[in-house]
Amino acid sequence: MDITWFGQSCFRLRFKAATIITDPFDGQIGLKLPRQKAEICTISHDHPDHNNQRAVGGEAVIFSGPGEYERAGIFVFGIATFHDRRNGRDRGRNTAFRIEGDGLSVCHLGDLGHVPTQSQIEELHAPDVLLIPVGGNGTLNAAEAAEVVGLLSPRLVIPMHYQLPGLKMKLDPVSRFLHEMGVPKATPQESLRVMPVAEAHETQVVVLEPKQ
């Protein structure tokens, strides 16, 4: 599976049988999302920086809430969470997605705004790849994100939803999360290829360069 990040919470996940776009954003946030084609598009919640499904062509099917879904041999599980620490009273609901294909499990947390409950942790399992917001301002801040990483024990962690040049909203820089994770420096990669492994590995943080 190949992973490309476009900024904010938008990724392209290329499995052998299908391509997935997560949380496509509108250009009003200050970032540019190149036109994409995919078989699946996941929408974690209905905010403009996450719900621009018109940017995704290719007759993509939209998965936008809790439930169990399947297309082209890719299984998607939506887990109900919240966008804030007060059960959605401030910013509403959020759907975290567990995506399974090619012998891999990817967890996209959307705009998760709280540390998950034990039952939510069990539904999210221990993914191979965790895509996690780290920039605060209604989502997990650096310390909370590091706590969630510890609870989920992923093989690879890719931070998202943090401050970038041109982004009009105010978020914390990724450096705060790296500090919490004990990572002194991370050189951004253009993309990431992930293969299944049989043995357990220590959690590794990977920073991606947003593709514009």
trRosetta pair geometry for C-beta under 8 A, 3 or more apart (Angstrom, degrees):
i j d omega theta_ij theta_ji phi_ij phi_ji
1 13 6.2 -7 -175 -172 116 86
1 14 6.4 159 -158 78 61 56
1 15 5.4 -18 -106 -94 97 62
1 101 7.2 113 -83 89 126 96
1 102 5.5 165 -50 64 99 147
1 104 5.5 -101 1 45 138 156
1 106 7.5 -132 136 -47 162 129
1 193 7.2 155 82 -155 42 55
1 194 5.0 -20 66 60 95 95
1 195 8.0 173 25 -78 71 36
2 12 7.9 -6 107 110 88 92
2 13 7.6 157 80 -156 49 39
2 14 4.3 -4 54 52 96 113
2 191 6.0 13 -176 162 97 126
2 192 7.2 156 -156 83 53 45
2 193 5.2 -25 -99 -99 74 73
2 194 7.8 173 -87 17 26 73
3 11 6.0 -21 -162 -170 89 121
3 12 7.3 154 -154 80 40 57
3 13 5.9 -5 -103 -105 74 68
3 14 7.8 -151 -66 21 33 77
3 129 7.1 -174 -62 -166 153 160
3 158 7.0 -137 142 -52 150 166
3 191 6.3 164 81 -169 53 77
3 192 4.5 -13 56 61 106 95
3 193 7.7 -174 17 -79 75 26
3 194 6.6 39 -12 -9 114 112
3 208 7.2 -108 120 -83 103 150
4 11 6.6 148 79 -161 47 67
4 12 4.4 -1 57 51 101 104
4 14 7.7 41 1 -12 101 107
4 190 7.8 -18 -123 149 88 67
4 191 4.8 -31 -89 -112 77 106
4 208 7.5 160 -154 -174 35 142
4 211 5.5 -11 178 1 110 142
5 10 7.2 117 -162 88 58 61
5 11 5.4 -33 -100 -103 62 80
5 158 7.1 -165 -65 167 132 131
5 160 6.8 -153 -140 -104 127 103
5 208 4.0 119 15 102 131 138
5 209 7.5 154 64 77 107 30
5 210 5.5 -79 114 -105 94 59
5 211 6.7 138 78 6 49 86
6 10 4.3 -42 59 99 110 113
6 11 7.1 -171 10 -89 82 27
6 12 7.2 76 -30 -19 107 93
6 24 8.0 10 69 -123 148 67
6 25 7.8 -167 107 24 114 103
6 31 7.5 126 146 149 83 128
6 33 5.4 62 158 -123 142 81
6 34 7.2 -137 -125 25 126 82
6 210 5.9 53 177 -162 21 88
6 211 5.5 -54 -99 62 62 82
6 212 7.4 116 -155 -84 72 48
7 10 6.4 11 67 46 56 103
7 25 7.2 -76 95 29 96 142
7 31 4.5 -144 104 -162 156 157
7 33 7.6 -127 50 -81 106 81
7 164 5.6 -89 -137 26 109 170
7 167 7.3 -168 -178 -77 124 112
7 210 3.9 47 -63 -141 82 142
7 212 7.3 40 -25 -78 126 87
8 23 6.9 -128 119 124 106 118
8 25 4.9 68 50 -45 158 148
8 29 6.8 42 -70 113 140 158
8 31 6.4 -161 -22 39 107 154
8 49 5.4 -144 -151 174 149 105
8 50 7.4 -143 147 -77 128 69
8 160 6.9 34 136 173 28 99
8 161 5.8 35 -166 -95 51 65
8 164 7.9 -94 -49 12 59 134
8 167 7.5 150 -69 -118 88 123
9 22 6.4 -89 141 125 83 103
9 23 4.0 -5 99 86 105 154
9 25 7.6 117 44 -53 73 110
9 44 6.9 -49 130 12 152 138
9 49 7.6 92 20 136 99 92
9 50 5.9 6 57 -108 126 97
9 108 7.3 108 178 -174 103 106
9 110 6.3 66 180 -137 158 38
9 111 6.9 -102 -44 -58 156 73
9 131 7.4 108 -155 148 79 117
9 133 6.7 -34 -88 -77 111 99
9 160 5.1 99 -108 140 57 134
9 161 5.2 11 -63 -58 90 103
10 21 6.8 -3 -162 -176 89 88
10 22 6.1 178 -135 83 40 67
10 23 5.2 -125 -79 90 64 78
10 24 5.3 75 -120 -104 125 40
10 25 5.6 -111 -35 -7 131 92
10 33 6.2 -33 120 -116 170 124
11 20 7.9 20 99 103 89 90
11 21 7.4 177 85 -148 46 46
11 22 4.8 14 45 37 85 113
11 23 7.8 47 13 43 71 91
11 108 7.1 -145 32 -107 128 126
11 131 6.2 -97 -20 -121 149 154
11 158 7.9 85 -94 106 140 146
11 160 7.5 -83 -47 -93 107 146
12 19 6.4 -11 -170 -172 94 105
12 20 7.3 154 -157 80 45 51
12 21 5.7 -17 -100 -98 69 72
12 36 6.5 -154 -92 -139 118 136
12 38 7.3 -146 -133 -84 88 121
13 19 7.0 157 81 -159 53 54
13 20 4.3 -7 57 57 104 103
13 21 7.9 -167 21 -73 74 26
13 22 7.1 53 -10 -22 108 107
13 99 6.7 94 96 112 168 156
13 106 6.2 -157 -122 52 149 172
14 19 5.1 -13 -107 -109 68 87
15 18 5.3 13 60 57 109 67
15 19 7.2 -168 30 -81 69 36
15 20 7.2 44 -3 -7 104 101
15 74 5.9 151 40 -87 160 119
15 101 4.3 -9 -128 117 154 138
15 102 5.1 -165 -148 -19 97 121
16 101 7.7 -157 30 155 80 110
16 102 5.6 129 0 -87 102 116
17 72 4.5 179 138 158 109 103
17 73 4.8 47 66 50 164 120
17 74 6.6 -166 78 -37 108 93
17 101 7.0 -127 41 -165 104 130
18 38 7.6 65 172 -174 83 74
18 39 4.0 -83 -149 48 104 142
18 40 6.0 54 156 -2 130 106
18 71 6.4 112 -108 109 163 92
18 72 3.9 126 -54 86 124 143
18 73 7.2 174 -6 55 114 80
18 74 5.0 -96 52 -14 136 134
18 101 7.2 -103 48 -137 102 167
19 37 7.0 68 73 105 141 67
19 38 4.4 -115 103 -125 95 76
19 39 5.9 120 48 10 62 84
19 40 7.5 -172 95 36 43 76
19 58 7.8 14 64 107 117 167
20 38 5.9 94 -121 -167 16 130
20 39 7.3 -49 -74 62 58 79
20 40 4.4 -22 -110 78 83 107
20 41 7.2 162 -162 -88 62 31
20 42 6.6 21 -177 -7 111 101
20 74 6.9 -166 -55 164 121 162
20 76 8.0 150 -120 -84 141 126
20 99 6.4 -121 40 -148 177 154
21 24 5.6 21 147 -55 123 105
21 36 5.2 113 -86 118 144 150
21 38 4.5 -148 -10 -21 98 160
21 40 7.5 177 28 95 61 58
21 41 4.8 -13 67 -113 95 82
21 42 7.6 -170 92 26 49 66
21 56 4.9 -160 54 -107 151 131
21 60 6.9 -36 30 -129 110 162
22 41 7.6 171 -87 -160 26 55
22 42 4.9 -11 -119 60 73 105
22 44 7.6 40 -177 -33 93 101
22 97 7.3 -154 -123 49 115 139
22 108 5.0 -126 -144 -149 154 163
22 131 7.3 97 87 100 165 163
23 42 6.9 -27 -35 96 64 80
23 43 6.5 115 -95 -126 55 46
23 44 5.5 -13 -80 6 112 103
23 49 7.7 15 169 130 106 63
23 50 4.1 -46 -152 -146 99 79
23 51 7.6 -34 -144 -55 62 41
23 108 7.5 -167 -10 166 112 132
23 110 6.4 152 -70 -121 133 72
24 33 5.9 118 -161 175 88 162
24 36 7.0 -148 -101 35 130 132
24 41 6.7 -34 -8 -154 115 120
24 50 7.7 92 60 -172 34 30
24 51 7.6 -24 69 133 72 7
24 52 4.5 -101 115 72 95 86
24 53 6.3 131 50 -87 123 34
24 55 4.5 -163 167 63 140 122
24 56 5.5 -157 -32 -38 156 106
25 29 5.5 -47 167 22 128 139
25 31 6.4 43 89 70 138 114
25 33 5.8 156 59 -43 76 135
25 48 7.1 64 -159 139 72 62
25 49 4.5 -2 -131 -158 112 53
25 50 6.4 -1 -90 -62 76 29
25 52 5.6 46 151 12 11 125
25 55 7.9 -4 59 13 34 158
26 29 6.3 112 76 -10 71 92
26 48 4.4 -51 24 179 131 96
26 49 6.8 -89 33 -83 80 40
26 51 7.9 -10 -30 66 101 66
26 52 4.4 158 -64 -73 68 131
26 55 7.9 -166 -93 -35 48 127
27 30 7.8 135 176 -19 55 9
27 31 7.1 -131 -131 79 53 46
27 32 6.0 23 -120 -107 102 57
27 33 6.9 -130 -72 18 76 85
28 48 6.1 -22 57 151 121 143
28 168 7.6 -62 145 26 60 148
29 48 6.9 170 -48 114 101 102
29 49 4.8 78 -72 -100 149 102
29 167 6.3 -13 152 -145 94 71
29 168 5.5 -150 -171 32 46 102
29 169 6.4 -34 -152 -7 96 102
30 166 4.5 176 152 153 104 74
30 167 5.0 154 77 -123 126 22
30 168 4.0 154 -30 -28 128 88
30 169 8.0 -162 17 2 123 64
31 164 6.8 41 -85 86 122 134
31 166 5.9 117 -82 108 62 116
31 167 6.0 4 -43 -88 104 75
31 210 7.3 -68 -149 162 131 150
31 212 7.2 -119 -167 -110 84 105
32 212 5.4 75 65 -160 101 93
33 36 7.4 -56 160 -16 100 110
33 52 7.1 145 47 83 154 141
33 55 5.3 26 105 -175 129 155
34 211 7.3 -55 9 126 125 99
34 212 7.4 136 -34 178 98 30
35 55 6.4 -140 -118 -169 54 72
35 57 6.6 20 176 -1 101 114
36 55 6.3 46 26 138 93 85
36 56 5.1 -26 81 -113 100 69
36 57 7.0 170 91 28 44 72
36 58 7.8 -64 132 5 62 121
37 56 7.2 127 -113 -169 22 63
37 57 4.9 -39 -98 81 77 85
37 58 3.3 106 -165 -42 87 126
37 60 7.5 -179 -169 -49 47 105
38 41 5.7 117 82 -63 133 81
38 56 5.4 -37 30 -165 109 114
38 57 8.0 117 19 70 62 42
38 58 5.5 145 36 67 29 138
38 60 4.5 35 82 -97 85 126
39 58 6.7 -76 -66 133 43 121
39 59 7.9 0 -125 88 50 76
39 60 6.1 121 152 -118 9 69
39 61 7.0 -2 159 17 61 89
39 71 5.9 -171 147 127 111 125
39 72 5.4 2 152 -2 160 146
39 74 7.7 129 92 24 126 135
40 60 6.0 161 -94 -160 3 94
40 61 5.8 -25 -110 61 61 85
40 63 6.5 0 -166 1 100 113
40 71 5.6 161 -73 61 109 132
40 72 7.7 -130 -33 31 109 115
40 74 6.4 -109 -16 85 152 141
40 76 6.8 170 -169 -43 147 146
41 53 5.6 126 120 -130 152 92
41 56 4.6 131 -84 93 140 168
41 60 4.3 70 -17 142 104 138
41 61 7.3 -179 27 82 75 37
41 62 5.2 -27 73 -106 100 67
41 63 7.3 171 85 26 47 70
42 62 7.9 140 -99 -161 24 55
42 63 5.0 -26 -107 72 73 98
42 64 7.3 161 -162 -83 49 49
42 76 6.7 -162 -85 -157 120 141
42 78 7.9 177 -146 -90 111 101
42 95 7.9 -130 180 101 101 117
42 97 5.0 -36 -162 -38 154 167
42 99 7.6 -110 -38 -70 149 123
42 108 6.6 123 92 72 147 146
43 46 7.2 45 155 -79 123 58
43 50 6.4 116 -156 141 73 89
43 51 5.1 60 -150 -115 123 73
43 53 6.4 -51 -65 -62 128 109
43 62 6.2 7 -4 -169 116 102
43 63 7.3 173 23 86 71 47
43 64 4.0 -3 61 -113 108 95
43 95 7.7 60 99 50 55 123
44 50 5.6 -70 48 180 92 139
44 94 5.5 9 160 -164 101 81
44 95 5.1 -156 -148 60 56 73
44 96 7.1 31 -133 -82 110 35
44 97 7.1 -116 -90 -14 86 102
44 108 7.1 -128 -70 127 120 103
44 109 7.8 47 -126 129 147 32
44 110 2.5 160 -156 -118 156 130
44 111 6.0 150 111 9 134 75
45 50 5.8 42 60 91 69 148
45 51 7.2 -85 102 -58 41 111
45 83 6.1 30 -69 -70 175 126
45 92 6.4 137 -162 103 131 117
45 93 6.4 178 -112 95 112 61
45 94 4.9 -56 -47 -109 128 63
45 95 6.7 160 -58 13 71 77
45 110 6.1 108 -6 175 94 135
45 111 5.9 -70 28 35 131 115
46 50 7.7 -127 -105 81 8 104
46 51 5.1 46 -136 -75 47 158
46 64 7.8 56 -66 -177 86 125
46 92 7.8 -62 46 125 88 158
47 50 5.1 53 64 28 84 106
47 51 6.2 141 57 -5 33 111
47 111 7.2 19 30 -11 139 156
48 51 6.5 -69 -104 45 24 94
48 52 6.9 46 -166 -55 60 96
49 169 7.3 -48 -62 -4 156 142
50 110 6.8 61 -149 -152 146 90
50 111 6.6 -94 -59 -26 153 114
51 64 7.9 57 -125 -131 97 124
52 55 4.7 40 128 -4 107 115
53 56 5.7 -59 -164 35 55 110
53 60 7.5 -144 -165 82 95 121
53 62 5.6 -4 -131 -101 148 129
56 60 4.8 -30 137 21 117 151
57 60 7.2 119 119 -9 14 100
61 69 8.0 -177 121 -177 126 131
61 71 5.6 164 39 -68 140 160
63 67 7.6 -138 -157 68 99 106
63 69 4.9 -115 -109 7 132 170
63 76 5.3 53 141 114 178 149
63 78 6.4 -163 161 -54 107 123
63 97 7.2 99 111 -113 125 134
64 78 8.0 31 105 -110 13 154
64 95 7.0 141 172 29 38 151
65 78 5.7 103 118 138 31 159
65 80 7.9 13 -177 -87 74 86
65 95 5.5 -159 -134 -70 30 149
66 78 4.4 -158 -119 111 29 102
66 79 6.3 45 -118 -131 93 11
66 80 4.3 -27 -66 -51 137 89
66 95 5.9 -151 -56 -121 60 110
67 77 7.8 -143 101 -148 35 48
67 78 5.1 21 37 43 59 114
68 75 7.5 -17 -169 -169 87 94
68 76 7.6 152 -160 85 41 55
68 77 5.6 -8 -108 -109 70 75
68 78 7.7 -138 -64 23 32 75
69 75 7.3 151 84 -160 53 48
69 76 4.3 -17 66 65 104 101
69 77 7.6 -169 25 -74 73 32
69 78 7.2 50 -4 -15 110 101
70 73 7.6 11 -174 -105 97 10
70 74 6.9 164 -151 80 57 47
70 75 5.2 -17 -100 -104 89 65
70 76 7.1 -177 -77 20 38 75
71 74 5.9 -16 69 54 65 94
71 76 7.8 -2 18 1 88 115
73 101 6.4 100 120 -129 83 103
74 99 6.6 -5 178 -170 106 92
74 100 7.1 158 -163 78 59 50
74 101 4.2 -29 -113 -68 79 135
75 99 7.5 156 85 -157 52 44
75 100 4.5 -14 63 60 100 103
75 101 6.9 164 22 -60 67 77
76 97 5.8 -19 -167 -164 96 112
76 98 7.4 154 -157 80 46 51
76 99 5.3 -6 -107 -107 78 75
76 100 7.7 -167 -73 22 36 70
77 97 6.9 144 74 -157 49 58
77 98 4.4 -10 58 58 105 100
77 99 7.9 -157 25 -69 68 35
77 100 7.7 34 -4 -5 102 107
77 123 7.1 -150 139 174 130 95
78 95 4.6 -14 -165 -173 106 124
78 96 7.4 141 -158 73 53 41
78 97 5.6 -26 -99 -99 64 77
79 95 6.8 137 62 -162 42 66
79 96 4.7 -27 63 67 101 94
79 97 7.4 -179 16 -83 79 26
79 98 6.8 54 -18 -11 114 100
79 120 5.9 120 162 -145 131 84
79 123 4.7 139 -111 118 132 135
79 124 6.2 -84 9 -66 165 80
80 93 6.6 -40 -157 -163 87 118
80 95 6.5 -36 -99 -106 43 72
81 93 7.4 131 81 -168 41 70
81 94 4.9 -39 84 79 90 93
81 95 6.9 142 28 -111 82 20
81 96 5.1 47 -2 -13 132 105
81 109 7.7 -24 47 -163 162 79
81 110 7.5 163 60 57 121 119
81 112 5.4 -16 126 -118 150 89
81 113 8.0 157 141 30 104 68
81 114 7.2 -164 -179 51 101 96
81 116 6.5 -63 -115 -104 123 91
81 120 6.2 83 -89 -140 99 146
82 85 7.7 153 102 -76 126 14
82 86 7.7 -144 154 66 150 38
82 87 5.6 -132 -84 -141 159 26
82 88 4.4 -120 -133 -55 107 77
82 91 7.7 115 168 71 81 89
82 92 7.6 -175 -153 114 72 31
82 93 6.0 -67 -110 -121 57 47
82 94 5.8 74 167 21 9 96
82 112 7.8 71 70 -147 46 56
82 113 5.8 -73 113 52 76 104
82 114 5.8 26 68 10 103 123
83 88 6.4 73 30 -114 82 67
83 90 7.5 -129 93 83 92 83
83 91 3.6 -106 105 106 119 113
83 92 5.2 26 21 68 132 65
83 93 6.6 68 -13 109 95 6
83 94 4.5 129 -66 -42 73 112
83 111 5.1 20 -129 108 92 111
83 112 7.6 -117 -110 -125 40 16
83 113 4.7 61 160 -13 31 130
83 138 6.2 -5 160 172 92 100
83 139 7.5 -53 -162 -85 68 68
84 87 7.8 -42 79 35 88 21
84 88 6.4 141 40 -95 97 22
84 89 6.9 -95 77 52 136 61
84 90 4.0 120 -97 55 175 112
84 91 4.4 133 -38 24 110 102
84 92 7.9 89 0 31 104 37
84 113 4.3 -29 -80 119 21 154
84 114 6.9 38 122 -42 27 101
84 138 6.3 -53 -88 -149 83 71
85 90 7.9 18 40 19 62 133
85 113 6.0 -113 -41 135 59 98
85 114 4.8 134 -106 -92 60 103
86 89 4.3 -61 117 39 112 109
86 90 5.5 89 46 -13 118 101
88 91 6.9 -100 -145 71 50 55
88 92 5.1 10 -160 -163 95 18
88 93 5.0 -1 -113 -65 137 60
90 138 7.6 -149 117 -124 119 91
91 111 7.6 -100 138 126 138 130
91 113 6.3 119 55 -40 135 161
91 138 5.3 105 -70 -154 161 115
94 110 4.8 177 -177 103 105 132
94 111 5.2 -133 -116 69 135 76
94 112 5.8 -172 110 -85 149 47
94 113 6.8 140 -5 -1 146 90
95 110 6.0 94 71 -23 51 158
96 107 6.8 10 170 -175 107 91
96 108 6.8 180 -161 91 63 52
96 109 4.8 -14 -121 -130 107 51
96 110 5.7 -130 -89 15 53 102
96 112 6.0 28 -74 -71 113 117
96 116 7.7 -38 -2 -88 161 129
96 120 7.5 83 40 -173 140 111
96 124 6.4 -26 124 -94 137 114
97 107 7.3 170 91 -151 50 47
97 108 4.8 1 58 56 97 99
97 110 7.3 94 -1 -38 87 102
98 105 6.4 -11 -172 -168 96 100
98 106 7.4 156 -158 81 47 46
98 107 5.3 -16 -103 -101 72 78
98 123 7.3 -154 -14 145 139 75
98 124 5.8 178 -69 -137 119 52
98 125 6.6 84 -134 27 148 105
98 127 6.7 -150 -133 -84 92 118
99 105 7.3 148 77 -158 48 49
99 106 4.5 -19 62 63 101 97
99 107 7.6 -176 19 -78 74 29
99 108 6.8 32 -8 -2 115 104
100 104 7.1 -178 -145 90 53 47
100 105 5.1 -13 -99 -103 84 74
100 106 7.7 -174 -74 23 38 68
101 104 6.5 -17 73 55 52 84
102 196 7.1 -156 136 -37 77 109
103 196 3.9 -30 118 -68 123 148
104 128 4.8 -77 -156 36 84 152
104 129 7.0 24 173 2 116 106
104 194 6.1 98 -128 117 152 118
104 196 5.7 -134 -66 -77 79 83
105 125 6.4 -50 163 88 159 131
105 126 8.0 89 82 92 141 46
105 127 4.4 -130 116 -134 99 73
105 128 5.1 129 54 4 69 88
105 129 7.5 -179 97 31 52 70
106 127 6.0 85 -130 -172 15 131
106 128 6.7 -45 -72 62 56 91
106 129 4.5 -13 -116 68 80 108
106 130 8.0 179 -160 -78 55 26
106 131 6.9 31 177 -10 97 107
107 124 5.3 59 -129 -167 140 101
107 125 7.7 -167 -68 61 126 79
107 127 3.9 -148 -11 -28 106 156
107 129 7.1 -178 27 93 66 58
107 130 5.0 -11 64 -115 107 67
107 131 6.7 -167 94 28 54 73
107 152 6.9 -118 59 -168 163 147
107 154 7.0 -128 33 -89 119 129
108 131 4.5 -5 -112 62 67 125
109 112 4.2 -52 165 -8 108 128
109 130 7.4 28 -27 -173 111 86
109 131 6.5 -164 12 91 77 68
109 132 5.2 39 19 -115 136 60
109 133 6.2 -120 90 4 113 85
109 140 7.7 3 125 -2 147 130
109 148 7.6 46 -100 155 160 154
110 133 7.6 -34 110 -25 31 121
111 133 6.1 51 -125 -38 45 160
111 138 6.6 -7 177 124 118 101
111 139 4.9 -105 -162 -88 70 110
111 161 6.8 154 -104 -122 72 160
112 116 7.3 -39 -160 -58 136 91
112 132 7.6 -48 43 -146 126 73
112 133 6.2 175 45 31 78 114
112 139 6.3 72 70 -151 49 86
112 140 5.8 12 95 -28 92 107
112 148 7.6 103 112 -112 145 163
113 138 5.6 -59 -107 168 123 54
113 139 5.4 -94 -91 -112 67 36
113 140 6.9 -161 -127 -46 27 56
114 140 7.8 -119 -10 -80 8 81
114 144 7.8 -99 -153 -169 25 140
115 140 7.7 96 -71 -111 59 108
115 144 5.8 -129 -63 -159 91 97
115 147 5.8 -38 -111 106 125 128
115 148 6.0 -155 -128 -73 73 89
115 151 7.4 118 -168 -12 99 154
116 120 3.7 -125 -172 95 111 126
116 121 5.1 147 105 -56 122 73
116 124 6.8 -7 174 -3 178 139
116 148 6.7 87 8 -127 95 103
116 151 7.0 -175 56 111 101 151
117 120 4.7 96 52 9 75 103
117 121 7.0 -130 98 -7 40 87
118 121 5.5 -51 -149 33 34 116
118 122 6.5 35 153 -20 64 103
119 122 5.7 -51 -151 34 34 113
119 123 6.6 33 151 -18 64 104
120 123 5.6 -53 -149 36 36 111
120 124 6.3 30 154 -15 68 107
121 124 5.9 -60 -146 41 30 107
121 151 5.4 -91 -121 157 131 115
121 152 6.6 -141 -145 -83 87 71
122 125 7.3 27 -180 -73 34 51
124 127 6.9 -62 162 -31 84 106
124 152 6.0 -54 114 -118 125 114
125 152 7.8 60 100 -153 36 86
126 152 6.0 153 -119 172 55 61
126 153 4.8 -25 -135 78 114 97
126 154 6.5 -179 -177 -86 65 46
127 130 5.3 133 68 -69 122 74
127 152 6.6 -7 20 167 87 119
127 154 4.9 -12 73 -113 79 104
127 155 7.7 -108 115 17 56 81
128 154 6.7 49 134 -163 11 88
128 155 4.8 -20 -155 30 56 123
128 156 6.5 15 151 23 66 96
128 194 6.4 125 137 170 126 135
128 196 7.4 -86 -101 -112 153 59
128 197 8.0 138 -130 28 115 89
129 154 6.3 70 -141 -175 9 130
129 155 7.0 -42 -64 62 49 91
129 156 4.8 -17 -109 71 72 106
129 157 7.9 164 -159 -85 54 24
129 158 6.6 10 -173 -1 99 109
129 194 5.9 -63 -56 -100 129 168
130 149 6.6 164 87 -113 157 76
130 152 5.8 112 -94 106 143 144
130 154 3.8 -147 -18 -28 112 162
130 156 7.1 180 24 92 69 54
130 157 5.0 -18 66 -112 104 70
130 158 7.1 175 86 27 52 66
131 158 5.2 -18 -106 70 67 103
131 160 5.6 21 -180 -6 88 133
132 140 6.8 -36 172 57 96 145
132 145 5.3 131 142 -152 124 105
132 148 6.4 167 -141 93 138 130
132 149 6.8 -104 -5 -68 171 89
132 157 6.3 -26 17 -160 122 96
132 158 7.4 144 21 74 72 51
132 159 6.1 -46 73 -113 82 53
132 160 6.7 149 71 28 30 86
133 139 3.9 -53 126 159 145 143
133 140 5.2 134 88 39 87 92
133 145 6.9 -135 92 -94 49 121
133 159 7.8 68 -147 -164 16 69
133 160 5.8 -56 -90 83 53 80
133 161 3.6 -20 -127 60 93 138
133 162 7.7 158 -163 -48 63 72
134 139 7.8 -26 -4 114 11 115
134 140 6.3 -33 -103 97 37 98
134 141 7.3 41 -176 -180 50 26
134 142 5.6 50 -178 -97 95 59
134 145 4.3 -33 -108 -27 80 172
134 159 4.4 -27 0 -150 138 113
134 160 7.2 121 8 51 87 36
134 161 6.7 142 28 74 54 82
134 162 5.3 -17 73 -65 90 117
134 172 7.2 -97 128 79 73 110
134 174 6.3 71 85 -124 134 66
134 176 7.3 172 153 79 106 93
134 177 3.9 -10 -175 -69 144 145
135 139 6.4 46 61 65 74 118
135 141 7.6 -53 123 -120 16 52
135 161 5.1 -133 20 128 114 71
135 162 3.7 173 -70 -106 110 57
135 163 6.2 147 -135 -25 127 65
135 171 3.2 11 167 179 134 116
135 172 4.7 179 -152 45 59 73
135 173 7.7 73 -118 -36 90 8
135 174 7.7 -44 -77 -74 88 58
136 139 6.5 -176 -148 66 6 70
136 140 7.3 -73 -81 112 45 30
136 141 3.8 31 -83 -98 97 85
136 142 7.3 -36 -42 -15 101 69
136 171 6.4 155 58 -153 74 69
136 172 4.8 67 18 -8 114 116
137 169 6.9 159 131 158 156 111
137 170 6.2 157 -85 91 152 73
137 171 5.4 -108 22 -102 133 67
137 172 7.5 177 -11 -13 97 79
139 161 5.6 -1 64 131 167 145
140 144 4.2 -140 -155 98 88 113
140 145 4.3 119 132 -65 128 80
140 148 6.3 -57 -124 -4 157 139
141 144 5.2 86 49 17 68 104
141 145 6.8 -130 97 -9 29 94
141 172 6.5 68 -144 6 82 151
141 176 7.6 -52 174 124 84 138
142 145 5.8 -58 -146 36 26 111
142 146 6.5 26 156 -18 62 105
142 172 6.3 -101 -36 115 103 151
142 176 3.8 -119 -57 127 155 100
142 177 4.2 -142 -130 -77 90 58
142 179 7.1 24 170 57 146 92
142 180 4.7 162 153 -15 99 138
143 146 5.8 -54 -151 34 31 111
143 147 6.6 34 149 -20 63 104
143 180 5.5 -161 -93 -119 49 141
144 147 5.5 -52 -153 33 36 115
144 148 6.5 36 151 -19 67 103
145 148 5.6 -52 -149 35 34 111
145 149 6.5 41 150 -23 65 101
145 159 7.2 58 165 -117 153 99
145 177 5.6 -26 79 -124 139 113
145 180 7.2 111 70 82 90 149
146 149 5.5 -47 -150 31 35 116
146 150 6.7 37 151 -19 62 102
146 177 6.8 176 -54 -152 92 71
146 180 3.9 -127 -44 138 146 120
146 181 5.5 -156 -113 -69 106 71
147 150 5.7 -56 -157 34 34 113
147 151 6.6 30 149 -18 66 106
148 151 5.5 -54 -148 36 37 112
148 152 6.1 17 160 -6 70 111
149 152 6.3 -68 -141 46 26 97
149 153 7.8 97 163 -70 55 27
149 154 6.8 -77 -147 25 75 98
149 157 5.5 -1 -122 -98 123 147
149 181 7.0 8 61 -104 165 108
149 203 6.4 114 171 -177 110 159
150 153 7.2 18 -173 -65 29 68
153 203 6.7 -126 -155 -62 49 117
154 157 5.6 126 73 -69 126 76
154 203 6.0 80 74 -122 63 103
155 197 7.3 146 -137 42 156 123
155 201 5.1 60 -141 61 95 112
155 203 6.7 -159 -151 -110 16 54
155 204 7.0 -4 156 25 59 91
156 192 7.6 159 173 164 152 150
156 194 6.6 -121 19 -110 155 124
156 203 7.5 168 -84 -156 17 63
156 204 5.5 -24 -110 69 66 91
156 205 7.9 133 -164 -104 58 18
156 206 5.7 -3 -169 2 106 120
157 181 7.5 -157 78 -120 150 152
157 203 6.1 35 -18 -179 112 107
157 204 7.1 -174 23 90 78 40
157 205 4.9 -32 71 -106 105 65
157 206 7.0 157 75 22 49 70
158 192 7.2 -143 -85 15 132 155
158 205 7.9 141 -87 -162 32 58
158 206 5.3 -31 -91 75 80 91
158 207 7.5 142 -144 -103 67 27
158 208 6.0 17 -154 -10 117 111
159 162 6.2 15 147 -13 114 131
159 174 5.3 135 102 -136 146 107
159 177 5.2 132 -108 95 148 159
159 178 7.9 -92 -13 -54 152 76
159 205 7.2 17 -22 -161 100 105
159 207 6.5 -14 40 -106 102 77
161 171 6.7 -148 157 -142 64 156
162 171 5.2 -166 -152 128 37 126
162 172 6.1 -57 -142 83 93 63
162 173 6.1 74 167 -159 117 22
162 174 4.6 125 97 -65 163 75
162 177 7.2 -105 -81 -3 147 128
163 167 6.1 -160 -150 60 52 135
163 170 7.3 -7 -95 -161 110 43
163 171 4.4 -171 -57 74 71 84
163 172 6.4 -134 -13 102 107 15
163 173 5.0 -53 48 -83 116 58
163 174 7.7 -137 47 -21 72 68
164 167 4.6 92 58 -21 80 121
164 210 6.2 21 -136 -2 151 150
167 171 7.0 -31 120 19 145 111
172 176 5.1 -39 159 24 126 144
172 177 7.9 124 109 -31 118 88
173 176 6.0 118 72 -7 71 91
174 177 5.5 -54 -165 38 57 111
174 178 6.2 57 141 -22 80 104
174 207 6.3 107 149 -124 154 123
175 178 5.5 -53 -145 38 37 114
175 179 6.3 43 154 -24 67 102
176 179 5.7 -52 -153 32 31 114
176 180 6.6 31 150 -18 63 104
177 180 5.6 -53 -150 36 36 112
177 181 6.3 24 154 -10 68 110
178 181 5.8 -64 -146 45 31 106
178 183 4.2 -86 -163 73 85 105
178 184 7.6 -91 151 35 112 1
178 185 7.6 64 165 -97 146 17
178 186 5.8 -140 -117 -2 135 118
178 205 6.7 160 -115 129 76 158
178 207 7.6 -21 -77 -59 121 128
179 182 7.7 39 -180 -69 30 26
179 183 7.7 -86 -59 54 22 66
181 205 5.4 87 131 -50 158 146
183 186 5.6 18 151 -48 131 108
183 205 5.1 -83 -57 53 155 141
186 205 6.3 -81 -92 111 146 106
186 206 7.5 166 -166 -144 129 25
186 207 4.2 111 124 4 129 124
187 207 7.4 174 88 62 21 111
188 207 4.8 -76 -97 115 69 99
188 208 6.1 58 -160 166 89 13
188 209 4.0 106 142 -61 125 82
189 192 5.9 86 99 -68 138 83
189 206 6.4 -34 22 -175 127 101
189 207 7.1 132 12 83 76 56
189 208 5.7 -50 67 -112 77 59
189 209 6.5 -147 83 0 23 90
190 208 7.5 22 159 -158 9 80
190 209 5.4 -30 -97 49 46 118
190 211 7.2 72 -168 -78 77 100
191 208 7.0 42 -105 -139 29 114
191 211 7.7 19 -69 -51 93 129
192 206 5.7 70 -94 149 147 153
192 208 6.5 -92 -20 -87 109 112
197 201 6.6 38 91 -25 154 121
201 204 7.1 -31 137 -15 120 106
